[in-house]
Amino acid sequence: MCAILLGDSTWQDLMEGQPTLLKLMPRLGLDTQMGMDLLCLAGMVISFFCVASRTARDFISFTLLWMFYLSLYQVGQTFLWFQWDILLLEAGFLTIIVAPFNLQLLGRRWPVGNPHDGITLWLVRWLLFRLMFASGIVKLTSKCPLWWGLTALNVHFESQCIPTPAAWYWHHLPEWFLKLGVVATYVIEIPIPFLFFSPVKSLRTFAFWSQLLFVLIYVTA
C-alpha cells in the first residue's frame, strides 16, 4: 500500500539501509534539520489530540507517532542510544497493536473488547516485567559497591543528569532512610514484577501501587 502511495522507487529508497521518513524531506524541499523539526512538531500535535480526545487514540495515531520517533532515532546516533529510547520504541509498537482499530471516519468502528486484547496486554506486562526485573538484577551483577553496600542513594540525587530542586532535600534525608530506599528498590524491581502475571487481581493491584510508588523518585529529576 505504501509502495502504491509513494511509488516503487521512493519506497525502495525509504526502506534501504536505515528506514527513516527524513529521506522523503528533500522531495518536500526541506533539509534534514527542518525535517526533524517537522516530525517533532507533528508528533507533538498528534500527541496533544491523543491526550485531549479519546477518538484520536487509535492505531493510526500511534503508528504515526512510532514512525516519527523511529525516523528520529535512526539519525539521532548517540543522543538517542539510551535505554529509554529503545524502550519508547518497543512500548510504542505495542501501543499500536493494543490501540483500537478505529475506522469511524469510514462509518465503521472495530468492536470494543477483542480476543487479541488479552494477548497484547500480556505483551505489555512482559515488557514491564523485563524492564523492572533487568533493572534490579543488573544492579547486583554489576558488583557495584554502592548498590551492594546500600549506599547508592547517597550519591544518586546529586549525580543525576537534570536534578530538580527536590533532589537537594532528598539527598539530605537520614542515611538509614536512604538505605531503606535501596532495599525497597530491590524489592520493587526484582520479586514484585512476578506479580504482574498473578491470576489474583489483588496481587496485581499491589504490584501496580508498588510501581506507582517507585516512580515518585522522578520528582527529583
C-alpha positions as CSV (number, residue, x, y, z in Angstrom):
1,M,0.0,0.0,0.0
2,C,2.8,2.4,0.9
3,A,4.6,1.5,-2.3
4,I,1.4,2.4,-4.3
5,L,1.2,5.8,-2.5
6,L,4.8,6.7,-2.7
7,G,5.9,4.9,-5.9
8,D,8.2,1.9,-6.2
9,S,11.4,3.9,-6.4
10,T,10.5,6.2,-3.5
11,W,9.5,3.2,-1.3
12,Q,12.8,1.4,-2.1
13,D,14.8,4.5,-1.2
14,L,12.8,4.9,2.0
15,M,13.4,1.3,3.1
16,E,17.0,1.0,2.0
17,G,19.6,1.0,4.8
18,Q,18.1,2.6,7.9
19,P,14.4,3.4,7.2
20,T,13.5,6.9,8.1
21,L,10.9,9.4,6.9
22,L,13.7,12.0,6.7
23,K,14.7,10.5,3.3
24,L,11.5,12.0,1.9
25,M,12.2,15.5,3.1
26,P,14.2,16.6,0.0
27,R,11.1,15.8,-2.1
28,L,9.3,18.4,0.1
29,G,12.1,20.9,-0.3
30,L,13.3,20.5,3.3
31,D,16.7,19.7,4.6
32,T,17.3,17.1,7.4
33,Q,17.2,19.7,10.2
34,M,13.9,21.1,9.1
35,G,12.6,17.6,8.5
36,M,13.5,16.7,12.1
37,D,11.7,19.8,13.4
38,L,8.7,18.9,11.2
39,L,8.5,15.4,12.6
40,C,8.8,16.7,16.2
41,L,6.1,19.3,15.7
42,A,3.8,16.7,14.0
43,G,4.4,14.3,16.9
44,M,3.5,16.9,19.4
45,V,0.3,17.8,17.7
46,I,-0.8,14.2,17.4
47,S,0.1,13.5,21.0
48,F,-1.9,16.5,22.1
49,F,-5.0,15.2,20.3
50,C,-4.4,11.7,21.8
51,V,-4.5,13.3,25.2
52,A,-7.4,15.6,24.5
53,S,-9.6,13.2,22.6
54,R,-10.4,9.5,23.1
55,T,-11.3,9.2,19.5
56,A,-7.8,10.1,18.4
57,R,-6.3,7.2,20.5
58,D,-6.3,4.6,17.7
59,F,-3.8,2.6,15.8
60,I,-3.3,5.2,13.1
61,S,-2.2,7.9,15.6
62,F,0.2,5.6,17.4
63,T,1.6,4.2,14.2
64,L,2.4,7.8,13.0
65,L,4.0,8.6,16.4
66,W,6.1,5.4,16.3
67,M,7.2,6.1,12.7
68,F,8.1,9.7,13.6
69,Y,10.2,8.6,16.6
70,L,11.8,5.7,14.7
71,S,12.8,8.2,12.0
72,L,14.4,10.5,14.5
73,Y,16.1,7.5,16.3
74,Q,17.8,6.4,13.1
75,V,19.7,9.7,12.8
76,G,20.0,10.6,16.4
77,Q,23.1,8.5,16.9
78,T,24.5,8.7,20.5
79,F,21.9,11.2,21.5
80,L,19.1,8.6,21.2
81,W,21.0,5.4,22.2
82,F,19.8,5.4,25.8
83,Q,17.7,2.6,27.4
84,W,14.6,4.8,27.4
85,D,14.8,5.4,23.6
86,I,14.7,1.7,22.9
87,L,12.0,1.3,25.5
88,L,9.9,4.0,23.9
89,L,10.1,2.4,20.5
90,E,9.2,-1.0,21.9
91,A,6.4,0.3,24.0
92,G,5.2,2.5,21.1
93,F,5.0,-0.6,18.9
94,L,3.0,-2.5,21.5
95,T,0.7,0.6,21.8
96,I,-0.1,0.3,18.1
97,I,-1.5,-3.3,18.4
98,V,-3.2,-2.5,21.7
99,A,-5.0,0.6,20.4
100,P,-8.4,0.2,18.8
101,F,-8.6,-0.2,15.1
102,N,-10.8,2.8,14.6
103,L,-12.5,3.3,11.2
104,Q,-15.1,5.7,12.4
105,L,-14.4,8.1,9.6
106,L,-15.5,5.3,7.1
107,G,-18.6,4.6,9.0
108,R,-17.2,1.6,10.8
109,R,-15.7,1.0,14.2
110,W,-13.8,-2.0,15.4
111,P,-15.8,-3.7,18.2
112,V,-14.7,-2.9,21.7
113,G,-13.2,-5.9,23.5
114,N,-11.5,-8.3,21.1
115,P,-9.8,-11.6,21.7
116,H,-6.4,-10.0,20.8
117,D,-6.7,-7.6,23.7
118,G,-5.7,-10.2,26.2
119,I,-2.7,-11.3,24.2
120,T,-1.4,-7.8,23.7
121,L,-2.0,-6.9,27.3
122,W,0.3,-9.8,28.3
123,L,2.9,-8.4,25.9
124,V,2.7,-5.1,27.8
125,R,3.1,-6.9,31.1
126,W,6.1,-8.8,29.7
127,L,7.7,-5.6,28.6
128,L,7.2,-4.0,32.0
129,F,8.5,-7.2,33.7
130,R,11.7,-7.3,31.6
131,L,12.3,-3.6,32.3
132,M,11.9,-3.8,36.0
133,F,13.5,-7.2,36.6
134,A,16.5,-6.5,34.4
135,S,17.0,-3.1,36.1
136,G,17.1,-4.8,39.5
137,I,19.3,-7.7,38.5
138,V,21.9,-5.5,36.8
139,K,22.4,-3.6,40.0
140,L,23.6,-6.8,41.6
141,T,25.5,-8.3,38.7
142,S,27.5,-5.1,38.2
143,K,29.1,-5.8,41.6
144,C,29.0,-2.1,42.3
145,P,29.9,-1.5,46.0
146,L,27.4,1.3,46.2
147,W,24.5,-1.0,45.4
148,W,25.8,-3.9,47.5
149,G,26.6,-1.5,50.4
150,L,23.1,0.0,50.2
151,T,24.7,3.5,49.7
152,A,23.7,4.1,46.1
153,L,21.1,6.8,47.0
154,N,23.8,8.7,49.0
155,V,25.2,9.8,45.6
156,H,22.2,9.3,43.3
157,F,20.4,12.5,43.8
158,E,23.4,14.7,43.4
159,S,24.7,12.9,40.3
160,Q,21.6,12.8,38.2
161,C,21.6,14.4,34.7
162,I,19.0,17.0,35.4
163,P,18.2,17.2,39.1
164,T,15.2,19.1,40.3
165,P,15.1,21.4,43.4
166,A,13.5,18.4,45.3
167,A,16.7,16.4,44.8
168,W,18.6,18.6,47.3
169,Y,16.1,17.7,50.0
170,W,16.0,14.0,49.2
171,H,19.8,13.9,49.2
172,H,19.8,15.2,52.8
173,L,17.4,12.6,54.1
174,P,18.8,10.4,57.0
175,E,21.2,7.8,55.9
176,W,19.1,4.9,57.3
177,F,16.2,6.2,55.2
178,L,18.3,6.2,52.0
179,K,19.5,2.7,52.7
180,L,15.9,1.6,53.2
181,G,15.2,3.2,49.9
182,V,17.8,1.0,48.2
183,V,16.2,-2.1,49.8
184,A,12.8,-1.0,48.6
185,T,14.3,-0.6,45.1
186,Y,15.5,-4.2,45.1
187,V,12.1,-5.5,46.3
188,I,10.1,-3.5,43.8
189,E,12.4,-4.3,40.9
190,I,13.2,-8.0,41.4
191,P,10.4,-10.0,43.2
192,I,7.4,-7.8,42.8
193,P,7.4,-7.8,39.0
194,F,6.5,-11.5,39.1
195,L,3.1,-10.4,40.5
196,F,2.3,-8.8,37.1
197,F,1.4,-12.3,35.9
198,S,-0.5,-13.3,39.0
199,P,-4.1,-14.7,38.5
200,V,-5.1,-12.9,41.7
201,K,-6.3,-9.4,41.0
202,S,-5.4,-8.1,44.4
203,L,-1.8,-9.1,43.9
204,R,-1.6,-7.4,40.5
205,T,-3.1,-4.3,42.2
206,F,-0.5,-4.4,44.9
207,A,2.2,-4.6,42.2
208,F,0.7,-1.6,40.4
209,W,0.7,0.6,43.5
210,S,4.3,-0.6,44.2
211,Q,5.4,0.6,40.8
212,L,3.5,3.8,41.2
213,L,5.3,4.5,44.5
214,F,8.6,3.7,42.8
215,V,8.2,6.3,40.1
216,L,7.9,9.0,42.7
217,I,11.6,9.2,42.5
218,Y,11.1,11.1,39.2
219,V,10.2,14.2,41.2
220,T,13.9,14.6,41.9
221,A,15.0,14.6,38.2
